[in-house]
Amino acid sequence: MKSMAVYNTHVRSRRRFRGSLRLGLPRLIGLGLAALIVGFIPNKLESLGPPSNAITLENKVAPLLQPWEVLAGPFQKYVQEASDQTKISPILITSVMWVETRIRFQISPSGAIGPMQLLPNTAYNQLGVNPWNIRENILGGAKYLRQLIDEFGSVRLALAAYNTGPGTVKEYGVSPQGEKYANSVLRVYAAYSRGQLENNP
């Protein structure tokens, strides 16, 4: 009887040991793998650096937060191209578009076309652009504004001439309509550029 009791105790001990192995071994393996992963991932990520498409302040977020780009909307790239070619601030070009058409392609009752409201005769004959093409319309408007700035030597006078025509400004000076238009453009410009018009027309 005594030997049988000892045998049963031995069997139960072996079963408990095997059970503990079945429960404990996966747990130990899991903990070991977790420790390896925790130690490996940060080092691996650090060695890789940021992903190529990561949004960072240097290359993504900062440009998107430029106010004039938000205002220009889908015409942003055309405005920038026109600015590069005419050396006029993209903010001023966008401000003109905003006052003219609220950054839309439309035709006025007088026949002016597109976001920069070019008259067909001026667009085709003087500026050499197709006013029905959005890219050329914006570029043509910027070129016309550049010509007026160079002619009058003043952004304010150039804006008045853009609205009422250079002949009117030369012969009669700035009309109330031209003054109202120039003030409207400059207000938008100031809101989006902190009033740095004199340094970068």
TIMI-22722 format. One record per residue (C-alpha): residue number from 0; x, y, z. Coordinates in pm, 1 decimal, padded with zeros to 6 digits. Example, Ala and Ser with C-alpha at 12.3 -4.5 7.8 and 13.67 -1.06 7.14 Angstrom:
 num       px       py       pz
   0  01230.0 -00450.0  00780.0
   1  01367.0 -00106.0  00714.0
This chain:
 num       px       py       pz
   0  00000.0  00000.0  00000.0
   1  00281.9  00230.0  00088.5
   2  00459.1  00162.9 -00240.2
   3  00135.3  00225.1 -00430.9
   4  00088.6  00562.4 -00256.4
   5  00444.2  00661.9 -00340.8
   6  00385.6  00560.1 -00702.3
   7  00065.1  00766.8 -00724.8
   8  00237.0  01068.6 -00575.9
   9  00517.6  01031.7 -00828.8
  10  00270.1  01011.3 -01117.5
  11  00083.0  01318.8 -01000.3
  12  00408.8  01511.9 -00970.6
  13  00511.7  01417.2 -01323.5
  14  00171.9  01523.9 -01456.6
  15  00194.1  01859.9 -01280.7
  16  00542.8  01908.0 -01419.1
  17  00431.6  01824.6 -01771.8
  18  00131.7  02055.1 -01734.4
  19  00351.9  02335.8 -01617.0
  20  00573.3  02281.4 -01917.7
  21  00274.7  02293.9 -02152.0
  22  00152.7  02617.4 -01993.0
  23  00483.5  02777.7 -01913.5
  24  00692.7  02699.5 -02218.8
  25  00473.1  02891.2 -02467.9
  26  00451.7  03173.8 -02217.6
  27  00829.6  03186.6 -02185.7
  28  00871.9  03170.7 -02561.7
  29  00613.7  03447.0 -02605.8
  30  00784.1  03668.6 -02352.1
  31  01118.4  03609.3 -02514.8
  32  00986.7  03696.3 -02860.5
  33  00816.2  04006.6 -02723.7
  34  01141.8  04119.3 -02568.0
  35  01324.9  04064.6 -02895.9
  36  01060.0  04254.7 -03092.1
  37  01051.9  04546.3 -02848.0
  38  01427.1  04575.1 -02869.6
  39  01444.9  04525.3 -03246.6
  40  01169.7  04749.8 -03383.5
  41  01286.7  05089.1 -03245.9
  42  01643.3  05021.1 -03357.4
  43  01524.0  04909.5 -03699.2
  44  01296.7  05211.2 -03745.2
  45  01570.6  05443.8 -03630.7
  46  01810.4  05296.7 -03884.6
  47  01553.4  05326.8 -04162.6
  48  01464.5  05689.2 -04089.2
  49  01127.1  05841.4 -04180.8
  50  00937.4  05686.7 -04473.1
  51  00981.3  05861.1 -04805.6
  52  00618.1  05977.5 -04809.7
  53  00617.4  06102.5 -04451.4
  54  00450.7  06439.8 -04402.4
  55  00706.8  06665.1 -04238.4
  56  00721.2  07037.2 -04173.2
  57  01015.4  07070.5 -04408.5
  58  00871.7  06914.5 -04724.2
  59  00494.9  06883.0 -04697.3
  60  00299.6  07070.7 -04434.2
  61  00463.9  07412.4 -04460.1
  62  00394.7  07463.6 -04834.6
  63  00034.5  07348.1 -04797.9
  64 -00022.2  07607.1 -04527.8
  65  00067.5  07901.5 -04752.4
  66 -00250.3  08112.4 -04745.8
  67 -00235.4  08223.1 -05109.7
  68 -00213.1  07859.7 -05223.7
  69 -00527.5  07776.8 -05030.3
  70 -00702.4  08077.7 -05186.5
  71 -00583.0  07992.0 -05539.2
  72 -00720.6  07640.0 -05504.6
  73 -00696.7  07433.1 -05825.3
  74 -00522.1  07720.9 -06007.2
  75 -00226.1  07722.1 -05766.7
  76  00031.1  07573.3 -06006.3
  77 -00067.4  07813.2 -06284.7
  78 -00036.9  08110.1 -06051.6
  79  00308.7  07999.6 -05943.6
  80  00417.6  07954.6 -06304.9
  81  00286.7  08300.4 -06395.7
  82  00464.0  08446.8 -06093.7
  83  00792.9  08284.8 -06193.3
  84  00768.1  08421.8 -06547.1
  85  00655.1  08775.7 -06464.3
  86  00827.7  08826.8 -06127.4
  87  00499.6  08932.3 -05971.6
  88  00407.6  08797.8 -05629.6
  89  00172.9  08498.7 -05655.1
  90 -00023.9  08662.2 -05376.4
  91 -00095.8  08965.8 -05592.4
  92 -00196.4  08752.4 -05890.7
  93 -00427.5  08547.7 -05669.0
  94 -00572.2  08866.4 -05517.3
  95 -00661.2  08994.7 -05864.6
  96 -00830.5  08664.4 -05949.3
  97 -01024.8  08676.0 -05623.9
  98 -01159.1  09025.4 -05684.4
  99 -01228.9  08954.5 -06051.8
 100 -01405.3  08618.2 -06030.5
 101 -01362.4  08466.0 -05682.7
 102 -01112.5  08224.1 -05843.4
 103 -01360.6  08091.0 -06101.6
 104 -01368.7  08059.5 -06476.9
 105 -01648.1  08285.1 -06595.1
 106 -01743.5  08526.1 -06869.9
 107 -01851.8  08878.5 -06786.7
 108 -02134.3  09067.8 -06962.3
 109 -01865.8  09276.0 -07136.8
 110 -01702.5  08961.1 -07278.2
 111 -01404.3  08934.3 -07043.8
 112 -01297.0  08571.6 -07009.0
 113 -01160.9  08345.9 -06737.8
 114 -01028.5  08393.0 -06385.6
 115 -00818.6  08697.8 -06488.1
 116 -01103.3  08843.1 -06700.8
 117 -00909.8  08904.7 -07021.1
 118 -01079.8  09067.2 -07317.5
 119 -01031.2  08856.8 -07633.0
 120 -00860.9  09134.8 -07828.3
 121 -00611.7  09202.8 -07548.2
 122 -00547.4  08832.6 -07492.9
 123 -00488.9  08733.1 -07853.8
 124 -00330.3  09044.8 -08003.6
 125 -00143.5  09209.0 -07715.6
 126 -00054.5  08916.2 -07488.9
 127 -00045.7  08627.2 -07734.1
 128 -00247.3  08389.7 -07515.8
 129 -00567.8  08191.1 -07550.5
 130 -00806.3  08330.6 -07285.2
 131 -01014.6  08011.4 -07291.5
 132 -00719.6  07809.2 -07163.9
 133 -00695.4  07849.1 -06785.8
 134 -00316.2  07829.0 -06773.3
 135 -00274.7  08085.3 -07052.2
 136 -00548.8  08304.4 -06906.1
 137 -00366.0  08335.7 -06574.0
 138 -00029.0  08380.5 -06742.7
 139 -00175.6  08642.6 -06976.3
 140 -00331.8  08835.0 -06689.2
 141 -00002.1  08833.8 -06500.4
 142  00185.3  08951.0 -06812.2
 143 -00064.8  09232.0 -06859.7
 144 -00031.8  09337.5 -06498.1
 145  00348.7  09331.3 -06532.2
 146  00324.8  09560.7 -06834.9
 147  00102.9  09802.7 -06644.1
 148  00329.9  09805.8 -06337.4
 149  00628.8  09883.6 -06558.3
 150  00433.6  10152.0 -06745.3
 151  00285.7  10333.3 -06446.9
 152  00556.3  10260.5 -06190.6
 153  00294.8  10194.0 -05924.0
 154  00104.6  09882.8 -05827.4
 155 -00199.9  10084.8 -05728.9
 156 -00212.3  10271.1 -06061.8
 157 -00149.6  09946.8 -06248.1
 158 -00443.9  09781.9 -06074.6
 159 -00669.3  10075.7 -06159.4
 160 -00555.3  10051.3 -06521.3
 161 -00615.0  09676.1 -06521.0
 162 -00976.0  09747.0 -06429.4
 163 -01064.1  10056.8 -06629.9
 164 -00797.6  10047.4 -06901.0
 165 -00460.1  10223.5 -06921.3
 166 -00594.4  10489.0 -07157.5
 167 -00852.0  10599.0 -06900.0
 168 -00590.1  10629.9 -06625.5
 169 -00354.0  10824.1 -06852.9
 170 -00617.4  11069.1 -06971.0
 171 -00840.9  11111.6 -06665.1
 172 -00644.9  10968.1 -06375.8
 173 -00782.5  10704.9 -06141.2
 174 -01160.6  10693.6 -06149.7
 175 -01370.3  10606.0 -05842.1
 176 -01431.3  10264.7 -05998.0
 177 -01059.5  10208.7 -06054.4
 178 -00976.3  10325.3 -05703.0
 179 -01236.8  10092.3 -05551.8
 180 -01099.8  09801.5 -05753.3
 181 -00738.5  09869.3 -05655.3
 182 -00832.8  09902.4 -05289.0
 183 -01021.6  09573.0 -05301.3
 184 -00723.4  09387.9 -05450.8
 185 -00480.3  09544.6 -05205.1
 186 -00700.4  09452.9 -04909.2
 187 -00694.9  09088.1 -05014.9
 188 -00321.5  09113.3 -05076.4
 189 -00257.7  09261.0 -04733.3
 190 -00463.8  08990.5 -04565.9
 191 -00256.8  08717.8 -04730.0
 192  00089.6  08873.6 -04723.3
 193  00111.1  09088.7 -04407.2
 194  00136.9  09403.6 -04613.9
 195  00473.0  09342.6 -04783.5
 196  00358.3  09482.0 -05118.1
 197  00628.4  09746.7 -05153.6
 198  00909.6  09491.4 -05123.1
 199  00766.8  09234.9 -05364.3
 200  00513.6  09361.6 -05617.9
